[in-house]
């Protein structure tokens, strides 16, 4: 269910700011961290041991799900890390007058540029464009 939700297209209000993007990825990270914790539990290892010993056909499907969950967890973790680096630049957008906001814009743009060039997951034009719309 969590993977199905993860694959769905996001629908958001037009007036959300960059803080909403960080909050979205923090929620995803929390969900996937919990799943990863469950996957590494002794109970799950025992179940996988039984499936392996029984040479179950479900093992192949299980491994594919495990890979998808791990990839989604890594994406959420990576995105949260990079979006946190924007926080000091977008806080003035929420807390300052328009004249004071101008000073934060160059740092914000440079940090978004850095995210686009370095991030393994957040470097798509769709994600960067969405972030710019929020800013």
N, CA, C and O atoms as a GROMACS GRO file, in nm:
protein
  540
    1UNK      N    1   0.083  -0.119   0.000
    1UNK     CA    2   0.000   0.000   0.000
    1UNK      C    3   0.088   0.126   0.000
    1UNK      O    4   0.062   0.222  -0.073
    2UNK      N    5   0.192   0.125   0.083
    2UNK     CA    6   0.281   0.242   0.091
    2UNK      C    7   0.352   0.263  -0.043
    2UNK      O    8   0.368   0.376  -0.086
    3UNK      N    9   0.393   0.155  -0.108
    3UNK     CA   10   0.458   0.168  -0.239
    3UNK      C   11   0.360   0.219  -0.344
    3UNK      O   12   0.397   0.298  -0.430
    4UNK      N   13   0.235   0.175  -0.338
    4UNK     CA   14   0.134   0.222  -0.432
    4UNK      C   15   0.111   0.372  -0.414
    4UNK      O   16   0.100   0.446  -0.512
    5UNK      N   17   0.104   0.417  -0.289
    5UNK     CA   18   0.089   0.560  -0.261
    5UNK      C   19   0.210   0.637  -0.310
    5UNK      O   20   0.198   0.748  -0.361
    6UNK      N   21   0.327   0.578  -0.296
    6UNK     CA   22   0.451   0.641  -0.338
    6UNK      C   23   0.455   0.663  -0.489
    6UNK      O   24   0.513   0.761  -0.536
    7UNK      N   25   0.393   0.572  -0.564
    7UNK     CA   26   0.395   0.580  -0.710
    7UNK      C   27   0.289   0.674  -0.767
    7UNK      O   28   0.291   0.704  -0.887
    8UNK      N   29   0.197   0.720  -0.684
    8UNK     CA   30   0.091   0.807  -0.732
    8UNK      C   31   0.142   0.949  -0.756
    8UNK      O   32   0.238   0.994  -0.694
    9UNK      N   33   0.077   1.016  -0.847
    9UNK     CA   34   0.110   1.156  -0.877
    9UNK      C   35   0.061   1.243  -0.763
    9UNK      O   36  -0.052   1.226  -0.715
   10UNK      N   37   0.144   1.335  -0.720
   10UNK     CA   38   0.108   1.426  -0.610
   10UNK      C   39   0.012   1.533  -0.658
   10UNK      O   40   0.029   1.590  -0.766
   11UNK      N   41  -0.088   1.558  -0.577
   11UNK     CA   42  -0.180   1.669  -0.604
   11UNK      C   43  -0.167   1.765  -0.488
   11UNK      O   44  -0.184   1.728  -0.372
   12UNK      N   45  -0.136   1.891  -0.521
   12UNK     CA   46  -0.111   1.991  -0.418
   12UNK      C   47  -0.182   2.120  -0.451
   12UNK      O   48  -0.215   2.146  -0.566
   13UNK      N   49  -0.206   2.198  -0.350
   13UNK     CA   50  -0.260   2.332  -0.369
   13UNK      C   51  -0.154   2.420  -0.434
   13UNK      O   52  -0.034   2.398  -0.416
   14UNK      N   53  -0.199   2.519  -0.508
   14UNK     CA   54  -0.106   2.608  -0.579
   14UNK      C   55  -0.032   2.705  -0.488
   14UNK      O   56   0.070   2.761  -0.527
   15UNK      N   57  -0.083   2.725  -0.367
   15UNK     CA   58  -0.024   2.826  -0.279
   15UNK      C   59   0.070   2.770  -0.173
   15UNK      O   60   0.102   2.839  -0.077
   16UNK      N   61   0.114   2.645  -0.190
   16UNK     CA   62   0.207   2.587  -0.093
   16UNK      C   63   0.347   2.644  -0.114
   16UNK      O   64   0.385   2.677  -0.226
   17UNK      N   65   0.420   2.656  -0.006
   17UNK     CA   66   0.557   2.707  -0.014
   17UNK      C   67   0.659   2.594  -0.004
   17UNK      O   68   0.622   2.477   0.002
   18UNK      N   69   0.787   2.630  -0.003
   18UNK     CA   70   0.894   2.529   0.001
   18UNK      C   71   0.895   2.446   0.130
   18UNK      O   72   0.944   2.333   0.131
   19UNK      N   73   0.841   2.500   0.237
   19UNK     CA   74   0.834   2.425   0.362
   19UNK      C   75   0.746   2.301   0.345
   19UNK      O   76   0.772   2.197   0.406
   20UNK      N   77   0.642   2.311   0.263
   20UNK     CA   78   0.553   2.198   0.237
   20UNK      C   79   0.626   2.084   0.168
   20UNK      O   80   0.595   1.967   0.190
   21UNK      N   81   0.722   2.119   0.084
   21UNK     CA   82   0.800   2.016   0.015
   21UNK      C   83   0.883   1.937   0.115
   21UNK      O   84   0.889   1.814   0.109
   22UNK      N   85   0.947   2.006   0.208
   22UNK     CA   86   1.024   1.940   0.312
   22UNK      C   87   0.933   1.854   0.399
   22UNK      O   88   0.968   1.740   0.432
   23UNK      N   89   0.819   1.906   0.437
   23UNK     CA   90   0.726   1.830   0.520
   23UNK      C   91   0.679   1.703   0.449
   23UNK      O   92   0.668   1.597   0.511
   24UNK      N   93   0.652   1.713   0.320
   24UNK     CA   94   0.610   1.597   0.241
   24UNK      C   95   0.716   1.486   0.245
   24UNK      O   96   0.684   1.370   0.270
   25UNK      N   97   0.841   1.523   0.222
   25UNK     CA   98   0.948   1.424   0.218
   25UNK      C   99   0.980   1.370   0.358
   25UNK      O  100   1.021   1.255   0.372
   26UNK      N  101   0.962   1.452   0.461
   26UNK     CA  102   0.983   1.404   0.598
   26UNK      C  103   0.879   1.297   0.633
   26UNK      O  104   0.912   1.198   0.699
   27UNK      N  105   0.755   1.316   0.590
   27UNK     CA  106   0.651   1.215   0.615
   27UNK      C  107   0.683   1.086   0.541
   27UNK      O  108   0.668   0.977   0.596
   28UNK      N  109   0.727   1.099   0.416
   28UNK     CA  110   0.765   0.979   0.340
   28UNK      C  111   0.882   0.908   0.407
   28UNK      O  112   0.882   0.785   0.416
   29UNK      N  113   0.979   0.984   0.452
   29UNK     CA  114   1.095   0.925   0.519
   29UNK      C  115   1.052   0.848   0.643
   29UNK      O  116   1.101   0.738   0.669
   30UNK      N  117   0.961   0.905   0.719
   30UNK     CA  118   0.912   0.839   0.839
   30UNK      C  119   0.845   0.706   0.806
   30UNK      O  120   0.870   0.606   0.873
   31UNK      N  121   0.762   0.704   0.704
   31UNK     CA  122   0.694   0.580   0.663
   31UNK      C  123   0.794   0.475   0.619
   31UNK      O  124   0.786   0.359   0.661
   32UNK      N  125   0.887   0.515   0.534
   32UNK     CA  126   0.981   0.418   0.480
   32UNK      C  127   1.085   0.374   0.583
   32UNK      O  128   1.131   0.261   0.578
   33UNK      N  129   1.122   0.462   0.674
   33UNK     CA  130   1.211   0.420   0.783
   33UNK      C  131   1.145   0.313   0.868
   33UNK      O  132   1.210   0.216   0.909
   34UNK      N  133   1.016   0.330   0.895
   34UNK     CA  134   0.943   0.230   0.972
   34UNK      C  135   0.940   0.097   0.897
   34UNK      O  136   0.963  -0.008   0.956
   35UNK      N  137   0.912   0.102   0.766
   35UNK     CA  138   0.913  -0.022   0.688
   35UNK      C  139   1.051  -0.088   0.688
   35UNK      O  140   1.062  -0.210   0.700
   36UNK      N  141   1.155  -0.008   0.674
   36UNK     CA  142   1.291  -0.062   0.673
   36UNK      C  143   1.324  -0.128   0.807
   36UNK      O  144   1.390  -0.232   0.812
   37UNK      N  145   1.278  -0.066   0.915
   37UNK     CA  146   1.297  -0.123   1.048
   37UNK      C  147   1.230  -0.260   1.057
   37UNK      O  148   1.287  -0.355   1.111
   38UNK      N  149   1.109  -0.269   1.004
   38UNK     CA  150   1.036  -0.396   1.005
   38UNK      C  151   1.106  -0.501   0.920
   38UNK      O  152   1.111  -0.618   0.957
   39UNK      N  153   1.158  -0.459   0.806
   39UNK     CA  154   1.226  -0.554   0.717
   39UNK      C  155   1.352  -0.613   0.780
   39UNK      O  156   1.392  -0.725   0.747
   40UNK      N  157   1.413  -0.539   0.869
   40UNK     CA  158   1.537  -0.585   0.932
   40UNK      C  159   1.513  -0.657   1.065
   40UNK      O  160   1.608  -0.698   1.131
   41UNK      N  161   1.388  -0.671   1.102
   41UNK     CA  162   1.357  -0.732   1.232
   41UNK      C  163   1.389  -0.882   1.230
   41UNK      O  164   1.388  -0.944   1.124
   42UNK      N  165   1.418  -0.940   1.348
   42UNK     CA  166   1.447  -1.083   1.356
   42UNK      C  167   1.330  -1.168   1.304
   42UNK      O  168   1.352  -1.273   1.243
   43UNK      N  169   1.209  -1.123   1.328
   43UNK     CA  170   1.092  -1.197   1.280
   43UNK      C  171   1.094  -1.207   1.128
   43UNK      O  172   1.068  -1.314   1.072
   44UNK      N  173   1.124  -1.096   1.061
   44UNK     CA  174   1.127  -1.094   0.915
   44UNK      C  175   1.242  -1.180   0.862
   44UNK      O  176   1.228  -1.247   0.759
   45UNK      N  177   1.355  -1.177   0.931
   45UNK     CA  178   1.468  -1.260   0.888
   45UNK      C  179   1.433  -1.408   0.899
   45UNK      O  180   1.475  -1.488   0.816
   46UNK      N  181   1.357  -1.444   1.002
   46UNK     CA  182   1.314  -1.583   1.018
   46UNK      C  183   1.220  -1.624   0.905
   46UNK      O  184   1.232  -1.733   0.850
   47UNK      N  185   1.128  -1.536   0.871
   47UNK     CA  186   1.035  -1.565   0.762
   47UNK      C  187   1.112  -1.583   0.631
   47UNK      O  188   1.084  -1.675   0.555
   48UNK      N  189   1.208  -1.496   0.605
   48UNK     CA  190   1.288  -1.508   0.483
   48UNK      C  191   1.371  -1.636   0.484
   48UNK      O  192   1.392  -1.698   0.379
   49UNK      N  193   1.418  -1.674   0.600
   49UNK     CA  194   1.491  -1.800   0.611
   49UNK      C  195   1.404  -1.920   0.575
   49UNK      O  196   1.450  -2.011   0.506
   50UNK      N  197   1.281  -1.919   0.621
   50UNK     CA  198   1.188  -2.027   0.589
   50UNK      C  199   1.158  -2.028   0.439
   50UNK      O  200   1.157  -2.134   0.376
   51UNK      N  201   1.133  -1.910   0.382
   51UNK     CA  202   1.105  -1.902   0.239
   51UNK      C  203   1.224  -1.951   0.156
   51UNK      O  204   1.207  -2.018   0.054
   52UNK      N  205   1.344  -1.916   0.201
   52UNK     CA  206   1.464  -1.958   0.131
   52UNK      C  207   1.481  -2.110   0.140
   52UNK      O  208   1.509  -2.176   0.040
   53UNK      N  209   1.463  -2.164   0.259
   53UNK     CA  210   1.476  -2.308   0.279
   53UNK      C  211   1.372  -2.384   0.197
   53UNK      O  212   1.399  -2.493   0.146
   54UNK      N  213   1.254  -2.327   0.186
   54UNK     CA  214   1.146  -2.393   0.110
   54UNK      C  215   1.157  -2.365  -0.040
   54UNK      O  216   1.077  -2.417  -0.118
   55UNK      N  217   1.254  -2.286  -0.079
   55UNK     CA  218   1.272  -2.247  -0.219
   55UNK      C  219   1.141  -2.193  -0.278
   55UNK      O  220   1.099  -2.229  -0.388
   56UNK      N  221   1.079  -2.105  -0.200
   56UNK     CA  222   0.950  -2.049  -0.237
   56UNK      C  223   0.961  -1.955  -0.357
   56UNK      O  224   1.059  -1.883  -0.374
   57UNK      N  225   0.857  -1.959  -0.439
   57UNK     CA  226   0.850  -1.870  -0.554
   57UNK      C  227   0.820  -1.726  -0.510
   57UNK      O  228   0.840  -1.632  -0.586
   58UNK      N  229   0.772  -1.711  -0.388
   58UNK     CA  230   0.742  -1.578  -0.334
   58UNK      C  231   0.870  -1.499  -0.305
   58UNK      O  232   0.866  -1.376  -0.297
   59UNK      N  233   0.981  -1.567  -0.290
   59UNK     CA  234   1.107  -1.502  -0.256
   59UNK      C  235   1.148  -1.399  -0.363
   59UNK      O  236   1.197  -1.291  -0.330
   60UNK      N  237   1.127  -1.433  -0.488
   60UNK     CA  238   1.162  -1.341  -0.597
   60UNK      C  239   1.077  -1.214  -0.588
   60UNK      O  240   1.129  -1.103  -0.602
   61UNK      N  241   0.948  -1.230  -0.564
   61UNK     CA  242   0.858  -1.115  -0.550
   61UNK      C  243   0.895  -1.033  -0.426
   61UNK      O  244   0.892  -0.910  -0.428
   62UNK      N  245   0.930  -1.104  -0.319
   62UNK     CA  246   0.970  -1.037  -0.195
   62UNK      C  247   1.095  -0.952  -0.215
   62UNK      O  248   1.103  -0.839  -0.168
   63UNK      N  249   1.192  -1.008  -0.284
   63UNK     CA  250   1.316  -0.933  -0.309
   63UNK      C  251   1.289  -0.808  -0.393
   63UNK      O  252   1.350  -0.703  -0.369
   64UNK      N  253   1.200  -0.820  -0.492
   64UNK     CA  254   1.166  -0.704  -0.575
   64UNK      C  255   1.100  -0.594  -0.489
   64UNK      O  256   1.130  -0.476  -0.506
   65UNK      N  257   1.012  -0.634  -0.399
   65UNK     CA  258   0.948  -0.537  -0.308
   65UNK      C  259   1.051  -0.475  -0.215
   65UNK      O  260   1.047  -0.354  -0.189
   66UNK      N  261   1.141  -0.556  -0.164
   66UNK     CA  262   1.246  -0.507  -0.075
   66UNK      C  263   1.332  -0.402  -0.146
   66UNK      O  264   1.368  -0.300  -0.086
   67UNK      N  265   1.365  -0.427  -0.270
   67UNK     CA  266   1.445  -0.332  -0.348
   67UNK      C  267   1.369  -0.201  -0.368
   67UNK      O  268   1.426  -0.093  -0.354
   68UNK      N  269   1.241  -0.210  -0.400
   68UNK     CA  270   1.160  -0.090  -0.420
   68UNK      C  271   1.148  -0.009  -0.291
   68UNK      O  272   1.157   0.113  -0.293
   69UNK      N  273   1.127  -0.078  -0.180
   69UNK     CA  274   1.115  -0.010  -0.051
   69UNK      C  275   1.247   0.057  -0.014
   69UNK      O  276   1.248   0.172   0.031
   70UNK      N  277   1.357  -0.013  -0.033
   70UNK     CA  278   1.489   0.042  -0.002
   70UNK      C  279   1.518   0.164  -0.088
   70UNK      O  280   1.571   0.264  -0.040
   71UNK      N  281   1.485   0.156  -0.216
   71UNK     CA  282   1.508   0.269  -0.306
   71UNK      C  283   1.423   0.390  -0.266
   71UNK      O  284   1.472   0.503  -0.266
   72UNK      N  285   1.297   0.366  -0.232
   72UNK     CA  286   1.208   0.475  -0.191
   72UNK      C  287   1.257   0.537  -0.060
   72UNK      O  288   1.251   0.659  -0.042
   73UNK      N  289   1.305   0.454   0.032
   73UNK     CA  290   1.358   0.505   0.158
   73UNK      C  291   1.483   0.590   0.134
   73UNK      O  292   1.500   0.695   0.194
   74UNK      N  293   1.570   0.544   0.045
   74UNK     CA  294   1.691   0.619   0.012
   74UNK      C  295   1.657   0.751  -0.056
   74UNK      O  296   1.721   0.853  -0.030
   75UNK      N  297   1.556   0.750  -0.143
   75UNK     CA  298   1.513   0.874  -0.208
   75UNK      C  299   1.462   0.974  -0.105
   75UNK      O  300   1.499   1.092  -0.108
   76UNK      N  301   1.376   0.928  -0.015
   76UNK     CA  302   1.320   1.018   0.087
   76UNK      C  303   1.432   1.074   0.176
   76UNK      O  304   1.432   1.193   0.207
   77UNK      N  305   1.525   0.989   0.216
   77UNK     CA  306   1.636   1.034   0.301
   77UNK      C  307   1.722   1.138   0.229
   77UNK      O  308   1.759   1.240   0.288
   78UNK      N  309   1.754   1.112   0.105
   78UNK     CA  310   1.835   1.203   0.025
   78UNK      C  311   1.763   1.337   0.006
   78UNK      O  312   1.824   1.443   0.021
   79UNK      N  313   1.635   1.331  -0.027
   79UNK     CA  314   1.559   1.453  -0.051
   79UNK      C  315   1.545   1.537   0.076
   79UNK      O  316   1.555   1.659   0.071
   80UNK      N  317   1.520   1.472   0.188
   80UNK     CA  318   1.510   1.546   0.315
   80UNK      C  319   1.643   1.615   0.346
   80UNK      O  320   1.645   1.731   0.388
   81UNK      N  321   1.752   1.544   0.325
   81UNK     CA  322   1.884   1.603   0.351
   81UNK      C  323   1.905   1.730   0.268
   81UNK      O  324   1.948   1.832   0.322
   82UNK      N  325   1.876   1.724   0.141
   82UNK     CA  326   1.898   1.839   0.055
   82UNK      C  327   1.797   1.951   0.080
   82UNK      O  328   1.832   2.068   0.075
   83UNK      N  329   1.672   1.915   0.107
   83UNK     CA  330   1.572   2.018   0.132
   83UNK      C  331   1.597   2.090   0.264
   83UNK      O  332   1.562   2.208   0.278
   84UNK      N  333   1.656   2.021   0.361
   84UNK     CA  334   1.695   2.089   0.486
   84UNK      C  335   1.799   2.197   0.459
   84UNK      O  336   1.803   2.298   0.529
   85UNK      N  337   1.883   2.177   0.358
   85UNK     CA  338   1.984   2.278   0.328
   85UNK      C  339   1.922   2.407   0.274
   85UNK      O  340   1.986   2.512   0.275
   86UNK      N  341   1.798   2.400   0.229
   86UNK     CA  342   1.727   2.520   0.181
   86UNK      C  343   1.664   2.601   0.293
   86UNK      O  344   1.633   2.719   0.275
   87UNK      N  345   1.644   2.537   0.407
   87UNK     CA  346   1.564   2.596   0.514
   87UNK      C  347   1.610   2.736   0.554
   87UNK      O  348   1.527   2.826   0.569
   88UNK      N  349   1.738   2.756   0.570
   88UNK     CA  350   1.786   2.888   0.614
   88UNK      C  351   1.762   2.996   0.509
   88UNK      O  352   1.760   3.115   0.541
   89UNK      N  353   1.743   2.954   0.382
   89UNK     CA  354   1.719   3.051   0.276
   89UNK      C  355   1.570   3.078   0.255
   89UNK      O  356   1.533   3.189   0.216
   90UNK      N  357   1.486   2.979   0.281
   90UNK     CA  358   1.343   3.006   0.259
   90UNK      C  359   1.271   3.056   0.384
   90UNK      O  360   1.159   3.105   0.372
   91UNK      N  361   1.331   3.045   0.500
   91UNK     CA  362   1.268   3.103   0.620
   91UNK      C  363   1.240   3.253   0.605
   91UNK      O  364   1.134   3.298   0.646
   92UNK      N  365   1.333   3.331   0.546
   92UNK     CA  366   1.301   3.473   0.526
   92UNK      C  367   1.179   3.496   0.435
   92UNK      O  368   1.113   3.599   0.445
   93UNK      N  369   1.149   3.401   0.347
   93UNK     CA  370   1.032   3.415   0.261
   93UNK      C  371   0.904   3.411   0.343
   93UNK      O  372   0.803   3.472   0.307
   94UNK      N  373   0.908   3.340   0.453
   94UNK     CA  374   0.792   3.329   0.541
   94UNK      C  375   0.788   3.439   0.648
   94UNK      O  376   0.681   3.481   0.690
   95UNK      N  377   0.906   3.484   0.690
   95UNK     CA  378   0.914   3.570   0.808
   95UNK      C  379   0.956   3.714   0.783
   95UNK      O  380   0.965   3.792   0.879
   96UNK      N  381   0.981   3.753   0.660
   96UNK     CA  382   1.034   3.888   0.634
   96UNK      C  383   0.941   3.967   0.543
   96UNK      O  384   0.847   3.915   0.483
   97UNK      N  385   0.972   4.094   0.535
   97UNK     CA  386   0.901   4.179   0.440
   97UNK      C  387   0.966   4.160   0.302
   97UNK      O  388   1.077   4.108   0.294
   98UNK      N  389   0.898   4.199   0.196
   98UNK     CA  390   0.952   4.177   0.060
   98UNK      C  391   1.092   4.233   0.037
   98UNK      O  392   1.170   4.172  -0.036
   99UNK      N  393   1.123   4.346   0.097
   99UNK     CA  394   1.256   4.405   0.077
   99UNK      C  395   1.364   4.316   0.141
   99UNK      O  396   1.470   4.296   0.082
  100UNK      N  397   1.336   4.264   0.259
  100UNK     CA  398   1.433   4.178   0.328
  100UNK      C  399   1.448   4.042   0.260
  100UNK      O  400   1.552   3.978   0.269
  101UNK      N  401   1.344   3.999   0.192
  101UNK     CA  402   1.349   3.869   0.122
  101UNK      C  403   1.453   3.867   0.012
  101UNK      O  404   1.510   3.762  -0.018
  102UNK      N  405   1.476   3.980  -0.048
  102UNK     CA  406   1.567   3.989  -0.162
  102UNK      C  407   1.705   3.936  -0.128
  102UNK      O  408   1.770   3.873  -0.213
  103UNK      N  409   1.752   3.959  -0.007
  103UNK     CA  410   1.885   3.913   0.034
  103UNK      C  411   1.896   3.760   0.037
  103UNK      O  412   2.005   3.707   0.019
  104UNK      N  413   1.786   3.690   0.058
  104UNK     CA  414   1.787   3.545   0.067
  104UNK      C  415   1.781   3.477  -0.070
  104UNK      O  416   1.817   3.360  -0.082
  105UNK      N  417   1.737   3.548  -0.171
  105UNK     CA  418   1.713   3.488  -0.303
  105UNK      C  419   1.840   3.428  -0.367
  105UNK      O  420   1.834   3.315  -0.414
  106UNK      N  421   1.954   3.499  -0.371
  106UNK     CA  422   2.073   3.439  -0.435
  106UNK      C  423   2.116   3.308  -0.368
  106UNK      O  424   2.150   3.212  -0.437
  107UNK      N  425   2.115   3.303  -0.236
  107UNK     CA  426   2.152   3.180  -0.166
  107UNK      C  427   2.053   3.068  -0.194
  107UNK      O  428   2.092   2.952  -0.208
  108UNK      N  429   1.927   3.102  -0.200
  108UNK     CA  430   1.822   3.005  -0.230
  108UNK      C  431   1.841   2.946  -0.369
  108UNK      O  432   1.836   2.824  -0.387
  109UNK      N  433   1.862   3.031  -0.467
  109UNK     CA  434   1.881   2.986  -0.606
  109UNK      C  435   2.008   2.900  -0.617
  109UNK      O  436   2.006   2.796  -0.683
  110UNK      N  437   2.116   2.942  -0.554
  110UNK     CA  438   2.240   2.865  -0.559
  110UNK      C  439   2.225   2.729  -0.493
  110UNK      O  440   2.280   2.630  -0.541
  111UNK      N  441   2.151   2.723  -0.383
  111UNK     CA  442   2.131   2.596  -0.315
  111UNK      C  443   2.044   2.503  -0.400
  111UNK      O  444   2.071   2.383  -0.406
  112UNK      N  445   1.943   2.556  -0.464
  112UNK     CA  446   1.860   2.474  -0.553
  112UNK      C  447   1.944   2.423  -0.670
  112UNK      O  448   1.930   2.308  -0.712
  113UNK      N  449   2.031   2.507  -0.721
  113UNK     CA  450   2.121   2.467  -0.830
  113UNK      C  451   2.213   2.353  -0.783
  113UNK      O  452   2.237   2.257  -0.856
  114UNK      N  453   2.264   2.365  -0.660
  114UNK     CA  454   2.350   2.261  -0.603
  114UNK      C  455   2.273   2.130  -0.588
  114UNK      O  456   2.324   2.023  -0.621
  115UNK      N  457   2.148   2.139  -0.539
  115UNK     CA  458   2.065   2.019  -0.523
  115UNK      C  459   2.045   1.953  -0.658
  115UNK      O  460   2.056   1.831  -0.671
  116UNK      N  461   2.015   2.033  -0.759
  116UNK     CA  462   1.990   1.979  -0.892
  116UNK      C  463   2.113   1.909  -0.949
  116UNK      O  464   2.100   1.809  -1.019
  117UNK      N  465   2.229   1.960  -0.919
  117UNK     CA  466   2.350   1.902  -0.976
  117UNK      C  467   2.406   1.785  -0.894
  117UNK      O  468   2.476   1.700  -0.950
  118UNK      N  469   2.376   1.778  -0.763
  118UNK     CA  470   2.437   1.677  -0.678
  118UNK      C  471   2.341   1.564  -0.642
  118UNK      O  472   2.381   1.447  -0.638
  119UNK      N  473   2.217   1.596  -0.616
  119UNK     CA  474   2.123   1.497  -0.566
  119UNK      C  475   2.099   1.384  -0.667
  119UNK      O  476   2.081   1.408  -0.786
  120UNK      N  477   2.100   1.264  -0.616
  120UNK     CA  478   2.077   1.148  -0.700
  120UNK      C  479   1.929   1.137  -0.739
  120UNK      O  480   1.897   1.088  -0.848
  121UNK      N  481   1.839   1.182  -0.653
  121UNK     CA  482   1.696   1.164  -0.676
  121UNK      C  483   1.623   1.294  -0.710
  121UNK      O  484   1.522   1.290  -0.781
  122UNK      N  485   1.669   1.405  -0.662
  122UNK     CA  486   1.596   1.530  -0.676
  122UNK      C  487   1.642   1.610  -0.797
  122UNK      O  488   1.613   1.729  -0.807
  123UNK      N  489   1.712   1.547  -0.888
  123UNK     CA  490   1.771   1.621  -0.999
  123UNK      C  491   1.687   1.616  -1.127
  123UNK      O  492   1.739   1.646  -1.235
  124UNK      N  493   1.560   1.580  -1.117
  124UNK     CA  494   1.476   1.580  -1.236
  124UNK      C  495   1.416   1.719  -1.256
  124UNK      O  496   1.397   1.795  -1.161
  125UNK      N  497   1.386   1.750  -1.380
  125UNK     CA  498   1.329   1.882  -1.409
  125UNK      C  499   1.192   1.897  -1.343
  125UNK      O  500   1.155   2.008  -1.304
  126UNK      N  501   1.116   1.788  -1.330
  126UNK     CA  502   0.985   1.795  -1.266
  126UNK      C  503   0.997   1.836  -1.119
  126UNK      O  504   0.924   1.922  -1.072
  127UNK      N  505   1.089   1.773  -1.048
  127UNK     CA  506   1.104   1.802  -0.905
  127UNK      C  507   1.161   1.942  -0.882
  127UNK      O  508   1.116   2.014  -0.793
  128UNK      N  509   1.260   1.979  -0.960
  128UNK     CA  510   1.319   2.112  -0.945
  128UNK      C  511   1.217   2.220  -0.984
  128UNK      O  512   1.207   2.323  -0.916
  129UNK      N  513   1.142   2.197  -1.090
  129UNK     CA  514   1.038   2.293  -1.131
  129UNK      C  515   0.932   2.308  -1.024
  129UNK      O  516   0.889   2.419  -0.994
  130UNK      N  517   0.892   2.196  -0.966
  130UNK     CA  518   0.792   2.199  -0.858
  130UNK      C  519   0.845   2.280  -0.740
  130UNK      O  520   0.771   2.357  -0.679
  131UNK      N  521   0.971   2.262  -0.708
  131UNK     CA  522   1.031   2.336  -0.598
  131UNK      C  523   1.034   2.486  -0.628
  131UNK      O  524   1.002   2.568  -0.541
  132UNK      N  525   1.071   2.521  -0.750
  132UNK     CA  526   1.073   2.662  -0.788
  132UNK      C  527   0.932   2.724  -0.781
  132UNK      O  528   0.917   2.839  -0.741
  133UNK      N  529   0.833   2.649  -0.820
  133UNK     CA  530   0.695   2.699  -0.811
  133UNK      C  531   0.659   2.728  -0.666
  133UNK      O  532   0.595   2.828  -0.636
  134UNK      N  533   0.701   2.640  -0.576
  134UNK     CA  534   0.673   2.660  -0.434
  134UNK      C  535   0.746   2.782  -0.379
  134UNK      O  536   0.693   2.855  -0.296
  135UNK      N  537   0.867   2.803  -0.426
  135UNK     CA  538   0.944   2.920  -0.382
  135UNK      C  539   0.876   3.045  -0.434
  135UNK      O  540   0.924   3.156  -0.409
   0.00000   0.00000   0.00000
